[in-house]
Each structure stands twice: as structure tokens, then as C-alpha cells.
Amino acid sequence: MDVSKLADPAAWSNPAAFERYRAAMYRRAAALRQTHTGRDVPSFGRWLNMASPGWPWHYRHLKVIRRYLKRVEVGEITRLMIFLHPRSFKSQMVTVRFPAYLLERDPLTRIIVGSYGQELAESFAMETPGIVTERGVCAPDELHRLFEDRT
């Protein structure tokens, strides 16, 4: 089945077509999950030091944020807003690296990241797949297929 035609939301007016598209996406993601079953992914704090060594992940405010992100990860918190001054590494940790960490743990994870501006959101969206690929979670072409269907 050619899912590229169904990536267009206009094709979703047909509920059966949308269900076929959704089933195809779940099959892709399930196949990706199977290739990564048994991956030993450390805690987010250790993962940060491995994925981005030399960054100041030991700052106290970032440790507090990590505690809240752990609660997001286990489902205790379903919505989280973080307000800190600019240049405090919050965006790099929360918006770029945390989604990459979650995708490394489970490629089926669905993530929404918001930003005040389109340009900034696009730059974050470009960094995360790079980290995921660099960490060897999936090949660039597999990752591209998963990310190409986002709207």
C-alpha cells in the first residue's frame, strides 16, 4: 500500500483510508520497535551525559526539571510547562533531548513539542532526529519515514 498518498490530511475524509494509513504507520513503528527490543537505556540523567558529554547537566535547576520529566515519563504528569529565563538549557534538555531519549526507549512514543515560534519549533524538530540517528536507535532512512508523516 502506498501510504504517501494518505499522508495528505485531505485524504482522511474517507474514514477507511485513514484507518489503513494508521494501521500502516503502526506496522512501521512496531517493526522498528522489534529491532530495538532489549535495548538497555539508562536513566535520563545518565543518558544526557552519554548523549551530550560536556554539557552542564549537573546544574541544580536542570536536576529539578529531570525529576519532573521522570514523572512525565512514568505517566504521573500528563502535561508539563516549564518557565525559566532564556539560555538556561531548558529547551535543549526538554524539547530536544527528552524526546530523543523517549524515542530511544520506545520508538512508538508519541510526542508533541510546542514553541512560541515556527522557526524555533522547526530547529528543535531537526535536532531530535539527528540525536536519535547518532545514538544508533534507527537508520536515517527509517527515522525519516517515521518523521515524514508528522503534520
N, C-alpha and C positions, 0 to 999 in steps of 0.2 A: 504494500500500500504506500502510495506517495503522500507522506504526511506534510510535505512542504506546501501543498495547496491548502491544507487545513490550518496552517499556521496563521492564515489570514482570518481575523475575527469575523469578517463578513460571511465566511463560510459556516459560521457557527449558528446561523439562523436555523439550520437543519439540525435538530437535536441528535439524530442518529449519526450525522457526520461528526459532531462534536464528541460523542461517546467513542467513536472509532479513533479519533485523534487522541483523546485522553487515554484510551487503552494502549495505543501505540507508545505514548510517552511513558506510561507506567512500565511497559515491557522493556523499553530502552533503559530506564532507570534501574529496574530490577536486574537486568543483565549486568549493569555497571556495579550494582551492589554485590552481586555474586563474585565478581572479580576481586572485590576488596573485603570479603568476609574474613574475619580473623585478624584484621589489621590491629595492631596494638597501638592505640593512640593515647598518649599521656594526658594528664590534666592540662587545662588551658594554659595555666601559668608556665608549666614546663614546655608545652608546645610553642608558646610565644618565644621562649629563649632559644628553642631549636630552629624555629622558622625565621626568626629575625634577631639573631645574636647581635649584641652591641646596642640594642635599643634600651631605653631606660624603663623597662617593665617593672622595676622594683620600687618605683615611686609609690608613696602611700596612697595617693588618690586613685592610682591605677589598680592597686590591690583591693580597694573598696569596690571599684567597678567590677573587678573579676568575681568577687563574692556575689554580686547581684547577677552577673552573667551566668554563674553556676546555677542560680535559682531559675533563670530563664531556660537554661539547658535541660533541667530536670522537670520543667513544667510548673513549678510553683508560681512563677510570674509569667503572664502571657503578653504583657505589654510593658515596655520599659522606656522611659525618656530620661536622658542624661544631659544635664546642663552644666557646662564648665566653660571657662574662658577659652578663647582660641589658642592654638599651639600647645595644648596640654596632652596630646597623643590620644585623646578620646576617640577621634574619628578613625585613626589608624588601627586602634585596638578593637573598637566596637563595630565599625562599619566595614572595615576591610578584612581584618584578620579573624574576627569571631565567626563570620560566615564561612571563611575558608576552613576554619577548624571544624565547624559543624558539618560541612560537606565532606571533610576527611573522615569524620566519624561515621557519617551516613549520607551517601550520595543522593538519597531520596528526600533529604530535608528540604522543606520549602521555606524560603526566607524573603522577607520584604524589607528593604532598606530605604529610608526616606531621607531627603535632604532639602534644604531651603531653595536650592537652585539646580537646574537641569545639568549645567556644566559640571558642577561638583559631583552630582549623583553619577554622571557618566564616568568621571575619572575613578570614582570608587568602584563602579561596576567593572572597569577594565583591570583594576589591580587584583581583585579577588580571584578571577580565573587564572591569572598569572601565578599567584601563590599556590593555588591548587595544583596546577600543572608542574610547577617547580618542585613541589613536595612529592610528586610521583603518584598522586591519587588517581589520575587517569591521563591517558594520552591527550594531547591537544585537540585532536580531531573528535574524540569522544566528548570532551568538555565543550567544544564548540557546538556540537549537536544539541547538548543539553541547554546551553545558554542561548542558542539561536532562537529558541521557541518562546522566549520570555517576551512579555508585552509590557 
